[in-house]
Amino acid sequence: SSGINAEYGGWEGIITVLLTVAVLFVSFLPFCAAFLARDHVNVNNTVYRATHFLNYLNIMANFYVYCLTVRSIREFLCTLARQSGRKLGLLPTPETAAA
């Protein structure tokens, strides 16, 4: 087994995929229902907009799913936030902390 799978127990990727698929189904199901029912039910602009809005939420949700389930992404974002905070002067640098 690879080092990544051994380190995280192999569940990290499985959970990420399952959550991503679950979010996709939840966001895409209303669109499919509206599409299939369009001949039998009057689908107005509000339903049309809501179904497309859910699809856009799916796109944004992927970022949060990955942040919640993939440790390396969380570590990268934390490192990036610390570096940015130091560059902006919001966090102490090793030089200013010693002073």
Buried (B, 14 or more C-beta within 10 A) or exposed (E): EEEEEEEBEEEBEEBBEEBBEEBBEEBBEBBEBBEEEEEEEEBEEEBEEEBEEBEEEBEEBBEEBBEEBBEEBEEEEEEEEEEEEBEEEEBEEEEEEEE
